[in-house]
Structure formats: C-alpha cells, structure tokens
Amino acid sequence: DEAESVLKAAVASEPANADTVGALHRFYLQRGDTAQAEKVLHDAIAVAPDNHDLKLNLAGFFLLQKQIDKAREIYTGLLEQDDVTILKAKTRLAYLANLEGKVDEALVTLDEVLKENPADVEALKLRGGINIARNKPQDAINDLRAVASATPDSPDVLKMLGRAHLQNKENQQAIDLYKAALNLQPADAELRLQLADVYAAMGEANEAAKQLETANKIVPNNPMILEKMVRIYIDSQ
C-alpha cells in the first residue's frame, strides 16, 4: 500500500514526531487494524519515553477501545510532568470520572484546571457538556460561549451551545446556532431534525418542513423523518 509506505518512511525519519506517528496510527485505525495502531504508539514511546503527547495519544487510543483502566494509568502517570501536560491529564481524568458517573469529582478536577488556565478549551467544553446534562443551561452557556469564541469553526461546539440555549428556553438563539453549525456541516441530518423540532414547537411549520425535506434528501425514506413530515403536515392543516 503506497500510503502506508509513505507514512512508515515519514515515521522512520522522525520516530518521535507525534504528528507523524499519529498519522500512521490513524491510518491503521481507519483500516481496522487496532493491534498495529497500538504498536505504532508503543514503538514511538519506546524511542521517545519523555514525549508526553505520544503518551496522551496512547491513552486516547485506550479510551476508544474502552480500556479505561489503561487510559487512567497513563493519565495518572502524567500528573507529575510539566504544567501543560498536567492540565491535559487532569482534564482527561475528569472525562473518565464523568464517564463513570462521578460527576462531582469531575467538576472539582475541572475547576482545578480552569483555576490554572481559565481559557482551557477542552476543560470548558467538558464542563459545559456536564452542565447541559445537569440541566444547568446558564452555566453551560457561559463556558460554551468561550469555547465557541476560541473555536468558531467547530460545529460540535455550536450544537452544544445551541442545546444549552434551547434548554434555557431561548429558542431563537438555539436556531441561530444550529443554522451556523449547518453552514459548516450541511449534511447533518440529525441536526436538521432537531432544528425542525424547534421550529415546530414555535409554530413555524413551513420552516420545520423545509428542514425535514432537506433531511429526507440526505437520508432518503428514513422512517423517523417521514413520520415527522406527516405530523407537520397534519398539524398545519
């Protein structure tokens, strides 16, 4: 495989470069070869044991593979490194705590991170998501606005911020944010369904129908979309 050969050659020339190693790692992941994807990271860490980015990547891989204990071990080991790495590791440990239902522990850890770096995008995004789940939309909005300002081209952040505004009964702000996300990711049929629901709740049947029609073109004959289209038609009669 030509792509594999090129990536291997790049790694051979820069075996400790996290970006180059990451590219080869992702190549194997996309091919479904998780064993080789893991080996690439282990080999790189063996060459550069002090490269914290490589270790963070390996922990992230273990998370994807649902090997939580292995990920936690790496993150915990990184708590004794430089300040930037410590904050990254703490944020990932907060993610694990939230994943395991230890929400209070996660929030305490995130507060520690944000005390050190109030603009930490990853920590703000995670805390915003937790506050949406806790039905504390204003707290989520405060965090996610900062994240959206720092990453204006992230549809995921715009969607999260839109959900927070919707939860806060600010429908128009939610609509504006969902539309901004769709400008970046127009083929997101699921978001178009959510936007249609908001329009329908506001009594704007025509706008809801437009979103459903577009969603139906993206995912033809989807039962959920068709059901919503019928419902909108009946309600508008």
Solvent accessible surface area in square Angstrom, and as a share of the most:
residue,aa,sasa,rsa
1,D,111,0.57
2,E,143,0.64
3,A,52,0.40
4,E,27,0.12
5,S,66,0.42
6,V,92,0.53
7,L,38,0.19
8,K,97,0.41
9,A,64,0.49
10,A,37,0.29
11,V,25,0.14
12,A,80,0.62
13,S,85,0.55
14,E,86,0.39
15,P,50,0.31
16,A,40,0.31
17,N,50,0.25
18,A,21,0.17
19,D,116,0.60
20,T,21,0.12
21,V,0,0.00
22,G,3,0.03
23,A,30,0.23
24,L,8,0.04
25,H,14,0.06
26,R,126,0.46
27,F,35,0.15
28,Y,2,0.01
29,L,45,0.23
30,Q,154,0.68
31,R,123,0.45
32,G,58,0.56
33,D,50,0.26
34,T,55,0.32
35,A,78,0.61
36,Q,57,0.25
37,A,0,0.00
38,E,42,0.19
39,K,104,0.44
40,V,12,0.07
41,L,0,0.00
42,H,80,0.36
43,D,70,0.36
44,A,4,0.03
45,I,26,0.13
46,A,83,0.65
47,V,92,0.53
48,A,18,0.14
49,P,75,0.47
50,D,119,0.62
51,N,36,0.18
52,H,37,0.17
53,D,72,0.37
54,L,0,0.00
55,K,54,0.23
56,L,10,0.05
57,N,57,0.29
58,L,10,0.05
59,A,0,0.00
60,G,23,0.22
61,F,5,0.02
62,F,10,0.04
63,L,36,0.18
64,L,122,0.61
65,Q,63,0.28
66,K,167,0.71
67,Q,63,0.28
68,I,38,0.19
69,D,107,0.56
70,K,98,0.41
71,A,0,0.00
72,R,71,0.26
73,E,128,0.57
74,I,32,0.16
75,Y,1,0.00
76,T,70,0.40
77,G,45,0.43
78,L,3,0.02
79,L,56,0.28
80,E,154,0.69
81,Q,70,0.31
82,D,69,0.36
83,D,110,0.57
84,V,97,0.56
85,T,9,0.05
86,I,38,0.19
87,L,28,0.14
88,K,70,0.29
89,A,0,0.00
90,K,55,0.23
91,T,2,0.01
92,R,54,0.20
93,L,35,0.18
94,A,0,0.00
95,Y,87,0.33
96,L,2,0.01
97,A,5,0.04
98,N,48,0.25
99,L,98,0.49
100,E,77,0.35
101,G,56,0.54
102,K,101,0.43
103,V,47,0.27
104,D,107,0.56
105,E,98,0.44
106,A,0,0.00
107,L,23,0.12
108,V,89,0.51
109,T,23,0.14
110,L,0,0.00
111,D,72,0.37
112,E,78,0.35
113,V,0,0.00
114,L,14,0.07
115,K,172,0.73
116,E,126,0.56
117,N,56,0.29
118,P,101,0.63
119,A,72,0.56
120,D,21,0.11
121,V,51,0.29
122,E,70,0.32
123,A,0,0.00
124,L,12,0.06
125,K,71,0.30
126,L,29,0.14
127,R,56,0.21
128,G,0,0.00
129,G,25,0.24
130,I,4,0.02
131,N,7,0.04
132,I,24,0.12
133,A,90,0.70
134,R,92,0.34
135,N,103,0.53
136,K,89,0.38
137,P,20,0.12
138,Q,84,0.38
139,D,66,0.34
140,A,0,0.00
141,I,1,0.00
142,N,81,0.41
143,D,9,0.05
144,L,0,0.00
145,R,129,0.47
146,A,48,0.37
147,V,0,0.00
148,A,15,0.12
149,S,90,0.58
150,A,62,0.48
151,T,46,0.27
152,P,84,0.53
153,D,111,0.57
154,S,27,0.17
155,P,25,0.16
156,D,74,0.38
157,V,4,0.02
158,L,17,0.08
159,K,36,0.15
160,M,24,0.11
161,L,10,0.05
162,G,0,0.00
163,R,96,0.35
164,A,0,0.00
165,H,8,0.04
166,L,62,0.31
167,Q,65,0.29
168,N,44,0.22
169,K,178,0.75
170,E,49,0.22
171,N,46,0.24
172,Q,94,0.42
173,Q,82,0.36
174,A,0,0.00
175,I,2,0.01
176,D,76,0.39
177,L,29,0.14
178,Y,1,0.01
179,K,91,0.38
180,A,36,0.28
181,A,0,0.00
182,L,8,0.04
183,N,125,0.64
184,L,79,0.39
185,Q,77,0.34
186,P,80,0.50
187,A,71,0.55
188,D,23,0.12
189,A,13,0.10
190,E,117,0.52
191,L,3,0.01
192,R,30,0.11
193,L,19,0.10
194,Q,56,0.25
195,L,0,0.00
196,A,2,0.02
197,D,66,0.34
198,V,5,0.03
199,Y,10,0.04
200,A,42,0.33
201,A,85,0.66
202,M,70,0.31
203,G,64,0.62
204,E,66,0.30
205,A,30,0.23
206,N,118,0.60
207,E,56,0.25
208,A,0,0.00
209,A,30,0.23
210,K,112,0.47
211,Q,22,0.10
212,L,1,0.01
213,E,85,0.38
214,T,48,0.28
215,A,0,0.00
216,N,37,0.19
217,K,166,0.70
218,I,62,0.31
219,V,59,0.34
220,P,90,0.57
221,N,113,0.58
222,N,46,0.24
223,P,107,0.67
224,M,113,0.50
225,I,2,0.01
226,L,68,0.34
227,E,101,0.45
228,K,33,0.14
229,M,53,0.24
230,V,86,0.50
231,R,116,0.42
232,I,22,0.11
233,Y,140,0.53
234,I,108,0.55
235,D,104,0.54
236,S,62,0.40
237,Q,147,0.66
